[in-house]
Amino acid sequence: MRVDSTGLPAVAPDRNLVERIAAGDESALLALYRLYANPAYSLIYRIVRDETVAEEVLQDTFFRLWCLPHSYDPDKGALLSWLFTVARNLALDRRRKESRRPLAFVSEFRDARNGEFAGPDAGLEKRYTVIEALRQLPKEQRIALELAYFEGLTHTELADRLREPVGTVKTRIRLGMQKLKALLKDCRLVIL
């Protein structure tokens, strides 16, 4: 935290820079970026655990300040706290979005379920092994896993679609994953 000559937090320069940003001064945004990008990046990275994603979220954080400078109220707290809140929320949103994104080879799995493989040959044997293991699961567990991992549905969305309680859906996913792990134990495949 920056302090002035009296040892108190230096809030006024932040307020001044935000006012300049509101007036369209790009150099003020650059000055704040130089001051706060590293601590904001550290926070974001701890949440998303990916350098590229962390950099994107950091840019989004400062873009939010650029677009909505009046959403920061200096009377409610320090700018760094506001930036941390924005960065944290954007990082959590990004992590949720990434966790719901279907896997890149979903279409290959869908085609493989019908006995046909699409896409490159690399990893086809592993994919086929996973598909065969999925086929060995009880129908309810297989459907829950496919909807959760291949379509990215949340537990609540799954419960709605399957017309089952959320607890039942969670149990089916957990049991299905345990059975998949056991079935694939000797295949040296990483199961999420």
N, C-alpha and C positions, 0 to 999 in steps of 0.2 A: 504494500500500500504506500502510496506517495504521501509525504507530509510536507507541510510548509515550514517556514523558519521557526514557528512557534511550537512545532511538534504535533500540530493538529492535522487531521486528514485534509488533503488539498482537494476540496470539492469544487471550488470556483472554477479552476481551469477546465474541469470536465463539463461543467455547465456551459461555460463559454464555448467550448468546442462543439457541444451538441447544438447550441444556438447557431453557430456557424454552419453546421451540417444542415440544419433546417433551412438556412438561406442558400444552400446549394454549394457550399465550399468543400470541394473534394479534398483539399489539403488538410482540412480539419478531420475528415474521416481517416485519412492516412495517418495523421498524428495519433488518433485514438487506436488505430489498428496497431501501430508500433508499440504503444503502451500496453495494450491488453490482449493482443493476439496469442502470445505464448501461454499465459495462464488459462485463457479460454480454450485453446487447443488441447491443453493437458486434461482439462475437465471432459471435453468432448471425446477425446481418445479413450479415456477410462470407461466411457459408456459404450462406444461403438466398436472399439478394438480393431480398427482398420484405418490405416493412414490416409488412404484416398477418401474414404467416407468422412473421416474427421476433418480433412481439409475442405471438403464440400460443405459440411455443416458449419464450419468456421466462416466460410464465405457467406453462407445464408444468414448467419447471425449478424454480421456486419452489414449485409444488404438490408436486413430488417431495420437496423438502425438508420441506414441511409434513407430508406423509404418511409419509415415511420418515426422520425426523431421525436415527435411530440408524445409518443407513447412512453417515453422515459420522463418520469417526474422526479426532479432532484430533491424535492421535499420529502419523498418517501424513502430515499436511500441513495447509496453511492451508485455511480454508473457501472462500476465493476460488478456489483451485486445484480443489477438489472441485466447486464450482458451475460452473467453466469446463468441467470434464470432462463433467458431466451435460449442460450446455447444448450443448456440441459434439456429444455423442452423439445427443441429441434432434434437433438441427438436421440432422445427417447423415442420421438416420433419416427425417426429414421430407422432405429433399431427394430421397432415394431413392424414397420413397413418391410424391412429386409427379412424379418423372420416369417412374414406371411407370404413372401414372394415364392411362387412355385419354383421348384428346382429346374435348372436349365434343360434337363433331359426328360421332362415330363412327357412331351409328345412321343419320345422314343419309348418310354414305359407304356404309354397307352397303345402304341402300335405293337409293342412286343406282347402285350396281353392278348392280342389277336393273332399272335404267332408270326408277326412281321416286324423286322427291325428297320428303323429309319435312322439316318444320321451316320456319322463316321463309325468305322469298325472298332476303333479303340474302346476297350472296356465293355464290349458286347457280352462277353462271357460273364462278367460281374453283374451286369444288368439282368441278364437272363437268370442268374442265380438268385438275385433279389426278387425278381418276379415270381420265380418258382416258390421261393419261401413265402411270399405274400399269398400265393394260391393255397398254401397249406394251413393258413390261419382260418379260424372260424369266420364265417361270412361277416358277422357284425363287427369283428375287430378289423378285418381287412378293409371294409368300407370306411370305417372311422379313420383308419390310418391314411387311406388314399385321399379322402376328403381333406384331412388335416394337412398332409404333407404335399400332395400334388396340386390341390386347389387352394391351399393356404387359408382354410377356414379356421376361425377361432373356435374354442370350445362352445361358446354360446351360439355361434352360427351353426355349428354341427348339431347341437341339441335341437335347435329350431328346425333344421332340415330333416333330421332323423326322427323328430317328434319324441325325443327321449330326454330325461333329466340330464342336466350338465354333469352330475356326478357319475351317471352311467357312461356317458361319453368319455369322461376322463379315465374311468376304469378300463374301458375297452381299449383306449389308446395305450395306456400303461401296460396292460396285459399283452396286447399285440406286440409292443416293442420288446417286452421281455421274451416272448416266444420267437420273434425275429432274431434277437441276439443269440438265443440258444441254437436256432436253426443255422445261423450264419457263423457260428463260433469258429469253425474250422476253415472258413473261407477267407479269413483275414480282411474282411470288409469293415469299414467304419460305419457304424449305425448311429445316427443322431440320437 
